[in-house]
């Protein structure tokens, strides 16, 4: 790759070599090296730039890389198709978010002293007659640049100001937010042009102002202002000669292309996105950030482990799955940059505070062919495991972190994966004492690298890989102990890839579920044990461990903290909602063990135990029936209430005992929550429990203190409102 700056000298040399004269300014000719794009220096006069560049050329050095430039585009290629993509390199957000904002297929057209950008995406054509032209941007033409106009053959090019486009940027307060925030560009600056045989790329630095405040996690001085450095690529359009579309299966094993209309049919379809792999191909080059070498020698991180080798093995492990070399991995050079469309970059971030990894790719929107990819990898994943796998006592979970991001041209970046290292740390126990600290870390890093690169191949998560121990898939969020045993792609991955890349007509037969199924299939859980019965081997024991810590007061008695711990640790609640009747009953029994009314007499006298048990019982009912607007809604995507009649009968009995305060430790707040939950249950057993509780509470009134009598009368009124009528 060649870097250019002070670009007018290149244009003059190239056009002069083509035999173009300077007398008319309208002559055109082929550029040397077939350059489509040429940067034209805008900050110095002709004589100064010529002297500087001539001196550097004579000394054997590259011409100077002036930051300020216009962009000359060859006129004969304006109507061609081009890839136009924008990569988010740096932002003022909390934490890094290096990802592709999107790729457009475009063509250019001149009118009214502007270079218009038209969307050349074929997906919108409904028929041979109707194929809409959409203007998506426009750049002012620079017509009064004397030194450009005087160059031989300048008439063969159009000169634009790349910093002065419409800049259709937006923002999302979170990757998964549905509402886009409009941004108005205040300042735009372009720099650092790099030429390539098929076009070129440059950096665009922008500051923008939002139409509403954005939550950056408390670090932004101005919640309305966003600053970003973006990598802009303009590349000549191509389609791989051997690329073949693959039919989308009924199960969502793969990431699908954006919907496209099949002309003349009215049919809308999406196909799995994938690379143009074929036997005999030149392996695609991945580069691994140089930072990994220093981290290998950090005593608090790599501590002597071969981290580069682990990542390289993770990337190249997919060669064995395909049966021929498709990837090769090496250390990045100083010339490699992760915003380059031609570079597949494994970004290694020394910042351990970030704590997540994710994959990203660039695809042809017309065909779904993957053109390139990147992986972001925090150094937090390089924190070593203990030799004997003995984990410290579980720590209090945190709420999911927001991940703000920009948008461009209405396209929302969608990371293929967002893997949080803190989940690893909470599940670090295992049985592999024979491995050294370095060996464990290398195997784990290799597994995670294979996982992220598997996403860039087109695979989605498979959260049921753990049902076939140690795991059938690196695309699961596997427990660390499983990654030590299975650091490479498993049987599911092999079958899924062979279907996607047309090596087999058969889809995988192994258990499968992905993100869409979490909460609807109780066995579809990340970070559960490698077991065909994870409820009994992992979910219930994990919940009981957290319950014990809570009841012993290890996490305090603050209600919001208890809610967070309950919600995050209680993946097993999905078995209550959608599991078999046997599994649902076992799960509810585990949930209420030690907290149902009445408590044991000794626990009733322990103020910490009684307070926490009261809150835990309330949270269980809230999570089952009324999670909207609470922390439970954040952690649980499935808000369906339990439906098994026998289970609802048991839940209603537990609710009634708490509501009438059978053990005299239940707060009025909890009892009000029980009323709301039993109302939301919409079940005859719950209705009976409410009516029986109303009778019991009315009987208690004469013996109560004045304050308790007022509160209890409020409970009775609440029950009356909930049951008159009861069914919606």
N, C-alpha and C positions, 0 to 999 in steps of 0.2 A: 504494500500500500504506500502510495506517495502522498506527501503532504505539500500543499501549495499555499503561498501567501504572496502578497504583492503581485497578484495574478496577471496584471496587464502584460507583463513581460512575456508570460507563457503564451498568451493569446497572440501577441505580435510575432513571436518566434514561430508558433505553429502555423499561423496564416501566411506568414512570409515564406515558410518552407513550402507551402502549397502553391506558391507562385502568384499570390494575390497582390495586386497593385493597390496603392493608397490614394489614387487620384479621385476615385468616385465615392469611396466609403460605402459602397453598396455591393461590392464583390463578396462572394462567399467561397469557401473552400473547406476541404476536409481538415480537421484538426489533427495534429500529431498525436499519436496514441488513441485516436478516435474519441477525444474528450467531448462529452455532452455538455458538461458544466465547467465554467471557468470563473474563478474569483477575480474581481477587478478591484484593485486597491483604490480606496476612496479618501485616504488621509494624507497622502503626500503627492507632490507634483511629479510629472513624468521624469524629469531629469534626475531628481533625487532618487526616485525608485530605481531608475535604470542604473545609476551609478552604484547603488547599494547591491543590487542583484548581480551586476557584472562582476563586482569585486568578489562576491561570495562564490560565483560560478568559477572564476579564475582560480580561486584557492581550493576548489574541489568540494566546497560546502554546498548544502542545499540553499535555495533562495530563502530570504527572510519570510517569516510567517506573520504578515501584518494582520492584525485582528479586525480592522475595519475594512469591509469589502462590499461591493455590489456583486450580483451574480449574473453572469452572461449565460444564456441558454441557447443552444443551437436551434435556429428557426425551423430547419428541416425536420426536426424531431418533436416539435411542439404537439402535433396531433397523435403522436405515439402514446401508448399506455405507459404509465410510470407507477411505481410503488412510492407512496409518500407516507412515511411513518414518523412518529414522534415518540421519543423515549424519555421518561422522567429520570433524570440523573441525580439531582440534588433539590431538596425543597426545604422550606422553613417549618415543615411539620415536625411533630414529635416522632423521632425515629426515622430510619431510612425507608424509602419506598421506591427502589429502582425497578421500574417495570415499563413495559410498552403501553403507551396510552392508546395506541391503535394504529392500524395500517389501512390506508385508502388506496384504491386504484384510480388514478386520475389521468387527465389529459389537459393540455393548455391551449388557450386561444386568445388572440390579441383583439381588443376593441376599446375605443375611447381612451387611449393612452394608459390602458391597464392590461395586465396579463391575468386573464381569468382562469380559475382552476375548476374544471368540471369533474364530477364524479363519474368514473368509467366503470363502475361496478355493474356487472351484468345481471346481478340477482334481481334487479327491479324490473327487468323487461318482462312484460306480461304476454307479449306476442311478437311476431315479426313486424307488426305495425306500430305497437305502442311500447316505446322504450324511453322513459323520461330523461331529459337532460337536467341535471341539478348543478347549479353553481354553488360551490362550497367555500371559495375564497377568491381574493383578487389582490394583486400586487401592483403598485404604481410603476410604470415604465420610466426609467431614467433616460431622458432624451438629450439633456444638456451637458453631458460629461464630455468635455472637449478631448481629453486624452484618449478616451475610448473611441469616440467618433473618428478620430484621426488614424486609428490603427488600420492596417491593411485587412480587408475582409470583415470589418466590424458589422457591415450590413447583413452578414450571415447569422447574426446573433441578436437577441433581444436582451437588454440590460434592465434588471429589476432591482428593487431594494427589498431584500428578503426579510428585513426587520419591520416592514410596514404593511404586512398583511392584515387581515381582519382579526386574526388571533382569537379564534372561537374556543376559548378555554372555559372550563367550569371546574367545580370541585365537589367532592363528596366528603362529608364529615366522617364517613366510614366506608370501607370497601363494600360493605353489605347494605349500605343505606339506599333506600329507593329514591330519595329526592335529591335532585342536582341543584347545587348552588351556583348562581350565575356570577361569573367573574368579568370585570372590565379591565382590560389591559391598560396600565398607566405608562409603563416604560418597556421598551423592547430593544435588545442589543444583540447583535450576532458577532460571532468570533470563531476562530480556529477551524477554518475550512480544510477538509481532507478530500482530495480527489480520488476517484476510483474508475476503473475501466467502464463501469456501467452507470456512472453518475457521480455522486459525492455526498458528503454529510458535513454538518456544521453544528455548532452550539448556539442556542438562543437563550439568552438570559432575560427573564421577564419579571416585572412586579405587577401584581393585579390587586383589585379591590373587590371584595365580595358584597353581594346585596343583603347579606345577613351574617351574623357572627358565626364563627366556626370554633368548636371546642378542640383545642390542640393539646389538652392535658395540662393547662396552666403554665405553659412556657412561652406563649406568644405575647409580645408587647401590645400588639394590635390584632384582635381576633378577626378583623375584617381584611387584613392585608396578607397576601400570599406571595412569596418570592420563590422562583424556581429556575433551575438550569436544565434545559431540555436538549436532547440530541435529536436533530432533524436529519432524516435520510431521504434522499431523492434518488431512486434507482430505476433503471430501465426495466420494464415489466418482462417477466418470463414465466413459462410453465415447464415443469420437468417433463422430458420426453417419455419417461417410463412411468409417470405418475398415473395411478389407477384409483378411481373412487371405489369405496367399499360401502356396501349396504349397511345401514344402521340396524342393529339387532333390537329386539323388543326390550331386553334388559339394558340399562344404561352403563355398560362397561366402559364406554369411551366418551371423551369430550366431542361434542358435535359442532359442526360449522354453523354460522348464522343461517337462519332460514332463507331459502332462495326459491323464487318462482320458476317453474319449468315452463318456458314460453309455449303459448298456444294450448296449454292443458289446464290451467287453473290449479295445478298441483303445487303445493309448497312442501319442500323437503329439506332435511339436514343430513349430512353425512359425517361419519367420524373423520376428524382431522388427523393427518399423519404425515410422515416424511416420505420423500421419494427414494425409498430404499430398493436396491436390486443387487443380485449377485454380481461381483466384479466391479462394483462401484468404488470410487476413491473414498476412503473413510472420512467422515465429517470431523473436523478438528474442534475439540473443546479446549479451552485454556482455563487454568486454575490460578486464581489470584496469587501473586508473589507473596502476599502477607502470610500465607500459610507456613512458609519456611521459618519466619521469626517465631510464629506461634508454636511450632514444634519444639522449640528450645525454651519456651516459657515454663518455668517450674510449676506455675499455677494452672497451666492449661495443658498443652501437649505433653510436657514433661518427658521429652525424648521419644514420643510415639511418632511413627511414620504417617503423619496426617496427609501429606501430599500423596503418598502411595495408596492410602485408604480411599481417598476421593477418586483417584485415578482408577483403582480397581472397581469402585462403585459405578463409575461412568461406563467403563469398558466391559462390565459384567453382562451388559445387554448384547454384546457380540455373540456370546455363547447361546443366548436365547434365539437370536436370528439365524445363527449357523454360519455367519460370515461377518467380516469386519464392517461395522457401520460407524463406529466412533473410535477416535483416538484422542487421548488426553495428554496434555503437556503443560508445563509451567508457562504462564503468560509472560510476554515480553513487554518492553516499555512502549511498543507500538500498538499493542492490543488495548482496546477500550470497549467497555461493555455496552455503549450506546451504538456500536457499529453493527449494521445489519448483517455484515459478513462474519461476525465473530460470535461464537457460542461461549459465553463467559460464565464460569463458576465463581461468583463474587464471594470472597472471604472477608468478612468485616471483623476487625479486631475488637469491636465494642461488644463486651459480654453482657451489657445491660439490656440489649434489645431482646435477645432470647428467642428468636423465631427464624424459620427458614421457609422459603417459598420458591416455586418454579414459575416461569413465565415463558411465553413464546411469541413468535411473529409468524402469522399465517397469511397466505394469499386468500383474500376474502372471496374471490371468484370461484376457487376450487377447493379450498380447505387444505392445500399443500403447506406443510410447515416449512418456513424459510429459515428459521433460526430460533435460538432459545437462550435462556439464561437461568441461573439459580442464584438466589441470595442465601447466604449461610452465615449466621452469627457465630462468633468465636465461643459463645456460651455452650455450644455443642461439644467443644473441646475440653470442657471441664472433666477431669478424670473420675472414674468410678472407684469405689473402695475395693480393696483386694478381696475381702470376704463377703462383699455384697450386703453387708448389714446397713440398712438405711436408718437414718436418724428418724426420730418421731415425726410423724406427718406434720407439715406446717399448714398454716391457714391459707386456703386458696384465695386467689384474687379474682376480681371481676375481669371479664375479657377486656383487653386493651383495644381502644379505638385505633383504626388504621386509616387516617385521612389520606386522600389522594386527589389528584387533579383529573379532569376529563378533557378530551380534545375532540372537536367535531362531533359532539354528542356521543362519543364512544366511552364506555366505562371500563377501565382496566379491571380484569378479573384474574387474580392470582390463582394458579391451578392448585395451590395447596398453601396452607398457613399452619405449619407445624411448630408448636410451642415447646421449647426445651424444658419448661417447668413441669410439664406432664411427665417427662422422663424422670426428673428428680423425685417426683412423688411416688413413682412406681419402680424404684431402683433395686428392690430386693430380688434375689434370684438364687440359683444354685450352680455357680460356676467358679468355685474357689481355686481351681487349678490354673486359671488364667491370671496373668499379671495385669497390673493396672494399664500398662501400655497396650497389651493385647486386647483387652476389653474395649478400650477407647477406639482402637483401629477398626475392630469389627463393627462397633456401633456406628462410627462415622461412615464406613463403607456402606452399611445398610441404609443409612439416611440419604447418602448421596445417590444410591441406586433408586431409592424411593422418589426423590425429587426428579431425577432424570427420567424415571418411568412416567411421570406426568408429562414431561416434554415429548415423550413418544406417543402420547394420546390416551394413556390409561388413567382412569379415575380411581378413587379410593376403593378398597375392598375391605370393609370392616368386619367381615366374617372369615378372613384368612386365619384367624386364631382358633376357629372351630376345628381345624385340622392341625394339631400340634406338630412341631413347634409353631409353624405358620405356613400356609400355602401361598402367601403373597407378601412381598415387600411393600405392597401398596396399602397394607393395613397400617394403623398406628400400633406397632407391636411393642410389647413389654421389652425392656432392655435384655432380659435373659434370653428371649427368643431371638433378638438380633445377634447375640453372640453365637448362637447355633446356626442361624440362617441369615448370613449377611448378603446373600445373593438372591436374585429372583427365584421364586418358588414355582411349583407346578401350575398354579392358577395363572401366574404371569406368563409362563411359557405358552399356555394354550390361548390366552387372550391376545398376545402379540402375534402368534401365528395366524389367528383369524384376521386381525387388523391389517397385517401385511401380506395377506393373500397366500399364505403357506398352507392353510387348512380351511376347509369349509365348515368346521365344527367349532362352536362356541365352547368356552370353558364349562366343565361339569361340576367344578368345585363350588362350595357355598359362596354366595356373593351378595353383598349389599353395599350401597354407597351413601354419601352424605344425605341424599333425599330420603333414605329409609330410616335414619336415626330418629328414634322416638316412635316409629310405627312398627318396627321389628325389634323386639327387646334384645335379640341376640346380636343386633347391629350396633356395636359399641366400639369406640376407639379405646385403646389401652386397657383391654380386659385380658384375663388370663388365657393362656393357650390351653383350651379345654373345650370338649364338646358340650359341657354343661357349665357355662361360666357363671350362671346365677348362684349356684351352690358352691362352686370352687373359688369364686372371686368376688362377685358383686355383694353378696350378703356378708362374707367376712370383712370386706373393705368397709362397708357401712357400719358394721358392728365396731370396727376399730375406731372410726371417727366418732361414733356415738359414745364410746367409752371415754375418749378424750374430752368430749363436750361435757358429759355428766360429771367427770372428775374436776371440771373447772379449768382445764388446761388452756382453753381458748377464751376464758372469761364468760360473762353472762350478758354481754351486749347483744340485743336482739338482732340487729342487722348482721353482725358477724356470724351469728348462729344460722341465720337464713342463708348466707353465702355458703357456709360449710355444708349445710344440709343439701342445698340445691346442687352444688358441684359434686358432692360425693355420692349422690343418690341416683346414679344411672339406673339402679335397680328398680326405681319407681316405674319405669316403662313396662316392667313385667306385670305390675298391677293393672295398668291400662290395657295392654294388648297381649299379655301372655296367656298361657293356658290357665284354666281355673286352679289347678294344683300349684303352678308357679306363682300366680297372683296371691293365693292364700298364704303361701310360704313367705312371700315378700312383705305382705302387710303384717304378718306376725313378727318378722324381723324388725320392721319399722317401729312397731309399738312396744316391743320388748323393753321393759325397764322404764317406760314413760306413760303407759296407759293408766287410767284410774281404776281402782285406787293404787297408789304407790305403796311399796312396802313401808311399814311404820318407821323403820330406821331412816329411810330415804326422805320420808315426809318431814323429819326433824332437821334434815340437812338443808340449810337455806340455799346453797349453791345448787345442789342436786335438784331440789324441788323447783327452783326458778328455771333452770335449764330444761328439765323434763316438761314443764308447762309450755315453754316456748317451742321445743321440738315437736310436741304433740300438735300444737297449733299449726306449725309449719307443714307438718305432714298433711293435714286437712286442707290447708291453703294450696299446697302443691297439687293435690289430687283434684280439687274442684274449682278454686278461684285464683289461679296464678296470674291472671292478666294484670299488668302494671306493677308486678313485683319482681324481685330478683329471680324468681323461679322461671319466669317467662324468658329471661335471658339465657338460662342454662338448658332449657327444655323446649325443643321445637314442637313437641306434640302436646297439645292442650286438651286432648280427649279425656273425659272423666272415666272412671271404672264403669263397667257395664254388667259384670257377672252378678246375678241376683243374690247368690249365697254370700259372695264377698261384700256386697252392699249391705246385707243384713248384719254382718260382723262389724263393718265400719260404722254403721248406725248405732249399734249397741255401745261401741267405744265412744262415739260422739255424745251419746246421751249421758254416760257416766261422767264425762268431763263437764258437760253443760250443767249438770246439777251439782257439780263440785263434790263428788263423792268422797274425796280424800282431803278436802278443805285447803288445797294449795293452788287451785286454778284461778288465774287472774280473770278479771272481767273482759279484758281485751281478747284473751284466748277464747273465752266463752262466746263472745260476739262473733269471732271468726268461725266457731263451730256452727253457729246458727246459719251464717252465710253459706258455709260449705254444704250443710244438709239441705238448704234450700236449692243450691245449685245441683245437687245430686239428682233431683227430679225422680225420686224412687219412692215407692210406697213404704218401704222400711224406714227411710229417712223421715218421711212425713209422720209416721207413727212415733219415731223417736222425738221429734219436735213436740208433738201433742202431749206425749207422756211427760216430757221435761217441763212443759208449761204447767201441768197439773202438780208436779213435784215442787217446782219453784213457788207456785202460789201457796202451797202448804207450808213452805219454809218462812214466809213473810213475817208471821207474828213473832218468831224467835230471833229475828235479825236486829242488828243495831240500825240506827237511823240511816247512816250512810249506806250500809249494805242493803237496806230495804229499798232505798231509792235506786241503787244500781240494779238490784234484782227486778224491780218493777220495770226498769228499762229493758232488761232481757225479755221479760214477759211480753212487753209491747212489741219488741222486735220479732218474737216468735209469732205473735198475732199477725203482724204485717206479712211475715214470710209464708204463713199458711192460709191467708184469706185473700185470694185463693193461693194454693200451693203450686199446682201444675201450671206451667206457662201456656 
